[in-house]
């Protein structure tokens, strides 16, 4: 594993690159969930690299290892929103493609990491997206337990805490994690709109999602405490012109008690869920070769 710094022109991003044990045949960029640091994906990324993939993980600006020294005491005043994070994602895709220009490149997006690709301007460099535990964040699409308190979260806690601190103090509140004010308030706007990001951002967003033509496969987790099956469908169907497919995975299918929103990337699933992601990517690559 190599730690790299990527200068986007507006931010310094921390990347971790996992080179394949043998010659890499495919590049994979892992887009993380909101408030989840890239090191959470390290075991999975290391495993995937052992299967012949060159894997890149990263932290969005203002989070994890991409937090500048000036913001390590506090995110107050740090400027970033979700479209900036989409730009970070885009820059990482550019870097990964430049490093392995003749190989196909796939995104593996966890939650937010499967929502932002609709905004990327370099979609022509992407050969497919595997969505993990992702869905629309619209509050009515949230899981029942979350839905019981989410309106208090969006209408009371988020605006008050963000205004008071100048950022969202998620670590203190034990919710999501510390986030720049612009990210949190834009996410709030998305989550209060029935059509989520496309509804909140308007026609330009709708057109951007509609330009996606690479295949998208969504793995929905039955015991996800945040995302529902309906929410997954509503998100993936924003990619109106992409070939779309869905899989529903329940803990009972794997003879385990729990998977949840974050469980896919735990090492206990290195013989079950992890190979399934590999199969999906290789299946997309096989279809692309046949149609080339």
N, C-alpha and C positions, 0 to 999 in steps of 0.2 A: 504494500500500500504506500502510495506517495501522497504527501500533503502539498497542495499547490495553491497559489494565490492568483486569482483572475481579476484583472483590472478591466471593468466594464466602461470606464470613462466617467462614471458617476458613483461607483462604489468598488470596494475591494472585497471580493468574495473568496471564501475559503472552500476549496475543493479537496476531495479525497478520491484518488484514482486507484482502482484495483485492476492491475494488469493481469491478463489471463496467464495461467501457468504455461500453456502452450501458445502457439500463435493465435491471436484473437480473430474470430470470424465474424463477430457482431459487437456493436457498441450499445450499451444500455445506460441511460441517465435516469437516476431515481429522484423523483420530485417528492419532497417530504410533506407531511401534514402540518397544519398550523401549530406552531409552538413546539414542534418535535425536532430535536437536533439531529444532524446527519449521523452522529455516532450511534444512534439507535438502530440504524440500518446496516451497521458494519458487519455483523455476522452473516446476514443474508448476502450483502455485496461480496464478501470474501468467498462465500460458497458459490455464488454465481460466477465469479471470476475463475473458480476451479473447474467450471464446466465449459470454459472456452470463450467467455465474454469479457470485454473490457468494460468495467463498470465505473461510473462517475456519480458521486454524491456531492451535495453542497448545502450550505446554509444560506437562506435568503438574507439580504442586507438587514442589519439591525438585529440579527438573531444568531445564536450559537457562536461559532468561530468567525462569523462574518460581522461580529459586533466590533466597531472601531473603538480604539482606546478612549476616545473622547466621550463615548456613550456607555462605558462600562460602569460608571457610577450611577447613571440614570439615563433613561431614554427620553427624558424631557427635551423637547425641541428637535428630536431626531426626525428628519423628513423622509417618509416612505409610505407608499400605499400599495394596494394589491397589484396595480398595474406596473409599479416599479418592480415588484416581485416577479411578475410575468416577464419583465425585461431581464431580470437576473436569470431566470429559467432559460430564456432565449439565448443569452450569452453563453451559458454552460453548454447548451446544445451546439452552438457554433464551435466552441472549443473542442468538444468531444468529436464532432464531425471532422474538424481539421486534423485531429490526431490520428484518425482512422478513416481517411476520406473515401476509400473504396468499399468499405463495409456498410451494411445497413445499420440504421440507428433506431432504437426503440426507447420509448418512455415507459417507465413503470411508476405510476403516480399513486401515492397513498393519500386519500382524502383530498385536501387542497391540491395536491400534486396531480390529480386527475381533473381538477376544475380549471386550472390556469392554462393548459395547452390550447384552449380555444382562443386565447388572446395572442398566441405567439405569431410573429411575422415570418418566421423561417420554417413554416410547416412543410415546405418542400424537402427539407432535410430529414424529415421524420418518416419512418416506415410503419409505425404502429404505436398504439398506446394500450397498456394493460392497467386497468383501473382497479385499485385495491381498496375496499371498504370506503368507497367514495359515493357521494350523493349530493343532491341539492341541499343547501343549508337553509332553505326556506323553512320557517319555524313550524308550519303545519306538516312538513315532511319529516320532522325530527321524530326519534323514537319516543314512545309514550312517556317514559320516565323523565326524559329531558323536557318534553313539551309542557309538563306540569309547572315548570319554573322558568321557562325560557323568556316569557314576556317580561317578567320582573328583571331578568338579566339584561335584556335589550333596552327596556324603557327606563329602568332605574339604575341598576348597578353600573352598566357600561358607560352611559353618558356622565354620571356623577363622578365615578372613579377616574375616568379619562380626563375630565375637566380639572379635577382636583390635583392629579399628579402630573398632567401633561403627557401622559402615556397610559396604557392599560397595565396596571400592576398585577398581572396574573399570578406571579409567583407568591406575592403576599396574600392574594385572595384564594390561592390554590385552584385557579381556573385558567386553563389554556397555557399560561405563561406570560411573561412580559412582552408586550407588543407595542410598536410605534402607534401613536394616536391615529395617524392616517390610515394605517392598516386596519385597526379595530373599527373605526367609524365607517370606513367603506364596507367592511365585512358586515357590519350592522345593517347598512343600507341594502346589501344583497339579501341578507337573511330575512328581511321584512318584506321582500318582494316575491310574489307568487312565482315569477319566472327567474328568480335568483339573479345571477350575474348578468344575464342577457336582458332581463327586465329592468334592472337597476341602471345599467350602463347604456341602454338604448340601441338604436339601429346599427351603429358601428360594431357593437359587440355581437349582435345577431348575425351580421354579415361575416364577421371574423370566424365565429364558430361554424358558420355554414360553408366556409372555404375548406374546412378539414375534409380530406378525402382518404386519409389513411385509416386502416381498420382500428376499431376500438372494442376491446373485450373487457367487460366489467365482472369482477368477482365480488358478489354481495355476501356479507356474512350474516347469517340468520340471527345471531345473538348480539349483533352490533348495538351497543348502548346509545349510539348517536344517530346512525343512519338507518333508514327503513328501506325496504324493497321498493316502495313507490318512489322514495327520494332518489335511489340509484337510477331507476328508470327515467325519472324526470331530468336528472343531470345528463345522462348519456344521450338522451334524445335531443339535447340542445345541439349535438353534433349532427345536424339534420342530413347532411350529405355523406356521412361516413358509414361504411359497413359496420353495423353494430351487432354485438352478441352479449348475452348475459348468462352468468352462472350463479346459482344460489348454493352456498355451502353452509351446512349446519354442523355443530359440534358432533352430533350423533353420527354423521357420515364418517368421521375420523375416530370415532370411539373415544372422544375426550369430553370433558365437562364444559369447557369454555374456549372460545376463540376471541370474540369481542372485536372492538374497533382497532385495537393495536396488536392483537395476538399473531397475525399472519407472520410477522417478522421475528417471532421468538424461535429459538433454536429447536424447540420441541417439534417443530413442523418441518424440519429439514429433510424428512423422508416422505412428506405428504404434500403440503401446500407449496413448498419451494419448488419441487420438480414440476408441479402443475403450471406455475408461472413460466418455467423454462419451456414446457411443452407448448404453451400458447404462443410465446415469442417465436419458437422454431416453426410452429404451424403457420404463423403469419409470413415468415420468411419463405416457407415452402410455396405458399400461394403466390407470393410476389415473383418467385423464380419461374413459376409456370406461366404467369401472365406477361412476363417480360418479353 
